[in-house]
Amino acid sequence: MASSSSSSRPHIYDVFLSFRGEDTRKNFTDHLYNTLIAYGVRTFRDDEELQKGDDIKSGLSTAIQDSNLFLIIFSENYATSKWCLNELVKITECTTAADDQAGKRVIPVFYHVNPRDVGHQWGSFQDAFLNHEKDADQEKKELIGKWRIALEKAAMLSGNHVNNQHETEVIKKIREVIITRLNSTRLHVGDNIVGMDFHLKQLNSMIKTRRDDVYMIDIYGIGRIGKTTIAMAIYNDISSQFDGDCFLQVDGKTSNSGLLELQKKLLESTLKDQSLAIHDHSEGINVIKERLC
């Protein structure tokens, strides 16, 4: 998945996940990670067995620098981990130094915790800091100060909340935010095309009248006036809102073998499944009816 940033450093990862393993590794974070991977989002998730010390390892520090967006999952025991807090400080330093888009690059998730508790270090966060401050020397006191500042900054950002709602709905919303912020335009459309905003506004008003409906929209006109470009633009604009999406370009001369390839692309892109085995276009018709209709 292509990503954009004002930083000149190329990004290896679209998203870096920061989380407290004992709280969310086997549930929310695991489901979120697999969802992002399924949608082609290059996501870094460190393995806890690598966390042997309190300092950020050089490899993890590099992963942070090589990431575009940062998903920070604040949970009840997040602040008990010096590893997580050091990681948060590194993320804050990286995004602040890189550009003025830090607020758009850091996405907090408040998993059964109140943002005010995170920012002011109340509740379980207060208990964790009281423990950190026991017998702290001057060097550690300065580090604790950095932890507090990083938590305050992150808690002020707009984020997602996980309380009593279904986690799958929250994960879907996060996925949409991630893909939108990555500017996941898999189709190239030229910049600053005259009249494009007008066309997108008109099409969006038609599509959003009833979101659960099935639509067929005809874009017609003489050749080479931008019909395909408009179709690609609206696809880029709304595709992240759906669980599955695919853009197919079909002409009247498509052969049976060409039709089979189009069917495979449609199913693989929409269902996020590369394992489907389709041998002819007749079989493809049946699979499409069973899986998509």
N, C-alpha and C positions, 0 to 999 in steps of 0.2 A: 504494500500500500504506500503510495507516495505521500510524503509529508512536506509541509512548508514551514519555514521559519526565517526570521530576520537574521539569525545567526549564520555565519559563514561556515561553521563546522557542520559537516554532514552528519545526519542522524542514522545510527544503525538500528535503533529501536524507536517505534512510534510512541510507546507507553512504558513507563517504569512504575511497577507496583511496589508501594511501601506499606507494610502491614505487620501486625503482631501475630506471629504464627500460631501461638496457643489459642488465640481468640477466633481467628477466621480462616486459617489455612485450609482446613478440611471441609469448609462449608461455603460461606459467601465468597471468599477470595478465589477458591478453586473454581466455583461456577462462573465468576466474573472473568477469570483468566481464560477459561476454555471458550467462553462466548466470544471474547475479543480475538482469540486465535482463529476461531471458526470464521470470523468475518475478515480475516486477512490482516488484522492489526498486529504488527510485530511487537510483542509484549515481553518485557524482562521481568522475571520473577525469580528472586534468588532462593537458593536452597538453604534451609536453616542449618544443615550440617556443616556449611561453610563458615558459619558464624562462631568462630572459635574465640575471638577476642572482642574487646570493647571498641576498638578503632575500626573505621571504615577501611576495608582492604582496598588495595590499589585497583584490583579488578572491578570491584563494585563501584568505586569512585569513577572509574572510566565509563562504566555502564550508565551512570547518572549523567555524565557529560555527553554521552552519545545518545541520550534520549530526548525526544521532543516534548512529550507531555508527561505529567507526573500524577498518578492516582494515589492519594494518601488515605488509607483506611484507618481512621481513628476509632479505636475500640477501648473497652474498659481498662485493659492492661497495657495499652500502647506505651504509656509513659513509664512503666516499670522497666522497660528495655532500654538500656543505654545505647544499644545498637540502633534501635529505631530512632531514637532522639538524635544521635550523631548523623544518621542517614538524612533526617529531616533538615538538619543544619546544612548539610552538603547540598541538598536540593535547593534550599533557600538561597545559598550563596551562588549556586550555579545559575538559577533563574534571574537573580538580581543582577548578576554581572553580565549575563548574556545580552539582555535587551530590556525594553520597557513593557514587554508583554507577559511578565511573570504572572499576573493575575489570570491570564488566559491559559498559561501552561500548567499551572498547578490546580488540580481538581480534588478537593477534599471530600471524603465520604464519612459521615458521622454515623457509625454503626452502633446503635443503641447508646449513644452518648450525646450530651448537649454541647453545642458549639461553645457556649459560655464556659462550661467546665473545662473545655480544652484551652480556650484563650486565657482564662483567668487562673487556670490550674486549681479548680475546685473539685470536690468529690474524690473519685479514685485517682485523679491526676494530682490532687493535693497530697494524698497519702503517699503516692509514688515519689513526689519531690521531697517530702519530709524524710523519706528513707534515703534518697540520694544525698541529702544535705548532712546526714550523720557523719561526723568526723571528717568533713570535707576540708582539704587544705585550700590554699589560695588559688592554685591552678584549677582545681575541680570546681571551686565556686565560680570562676570565670566561665568555665564550660557550662555549668548549670544556667548561668545568665544567658548564654547563647541558646540553650534549649528553650528557655522561657520565651525569648524573643521570637524564635522560629514558630513556636506553638501559637503565640499571639497573632503573628502575621497570617498563618495558615487558617486560623479560626475565623478571620475576618473575610475570607474569600467565599464567594458563592459556591455552595456544594450540594451534595445529595444526602438525604437523611434516610436511615433505615431504622424504623421503629416497629410498628405493628403491621405494616403493609406486607404484601407478598414480595419476597426478595427478587423473584423473577421479573416483576414489574420495574423494580429499581434498577436491576441490571440492564434491562432493555433501555431504560432512559439514559443510563450512563453510556451504553454503547452508542446511542444516537448522538450524545454530546461529543463523545470521543471522535466519531467519524466526521461529524460536522467541523470540529476544531482542527482536525487533520487536513481539512479541505480535500476530502477523498474524491476528487474528480478524476475517475479512471478514464474519462473521455476528454480529450483536449478540445477546448473551445477557446477561440481567440479572445484577447482582452479588449475591453471597452468597445464592444460591437454596438453600433448605433441602433437604437430601438429595441435592444434585447431585454432591457428591464421592463419595458411596456408589455412585450410578449409574455414574459414570465409571470407578470402580475395577472394578466388576463387568463392564462392557463391555470395558475394556482387558484384563482377564484372559482373556476369551473370544477377543479378536482376536489377542492375542500368543501364543497357543498354537502357531500355525504361521504365521509371517509371510508365507510365499510362497503361501499358499492363497488361494482366492477365498471371500468370506464373504457371506452374506445374513442379516441380523439383523432380526427382527421386533420392533418396539416397539408393543405393543397395549394398549388400555384404552379407557375411555369418553372422550367428547370433552372437550377443554379441561382436561386434567389435566397437560399439559406434555410430551407425546410428542415434538412437533416441537422443543421447547426442548432436550430430552435429545439428540436427533439432531444438532442444531446444535452443542451443547457437545462431543460426542465428535468431530465433524468438526473443530472448531477445535483439539481436543486432539491429533489424530493426523495431520492433513493434511500437515504439513510433513515427515513421514517418507517421503512418496511422491514419485515423479517427476512425477506428474500427479494432480490432484484436482478435484472439482466437486461442488457441492451443488445438487441439483435438488428442487424441491417440485412434486409432481405430484398432481392430483386426478382423480377418475373422469370428469370432464366435459371433459377436454382435447380440443379439436378437432384436426383434421389440421394446420391452420395453427399451432396452439399446440404440437403435437408437433414440428413442424419447428423451431420456435424453441428448444425444449428440446434437440433433437438438436444444433443449432448451438452452443448454450451448452456442452453436454457436450464436444463435440469441440474447440472453441476453448479452453476452460479446461483440459482434460486434456492436449492436445497443444501448447499454447502457440502456436497457429497461427491467425492471423486471416484467412488468405488462402483458406481452404477455401470453395468455392462449392457449396452444396447447394440444389437447387431444389424438391424435394418430399420428403416423409417416407419414401417408398420408397427413394429414392436414399440418404437418410440412414442407413437400416438397413444397406445394403450398405457404406457408408463406415465405419460403426461396427464392423462385423464384420471389415473388412480392417485397420483401424488399431488397434483396441483389443482384439480377441479373439485 
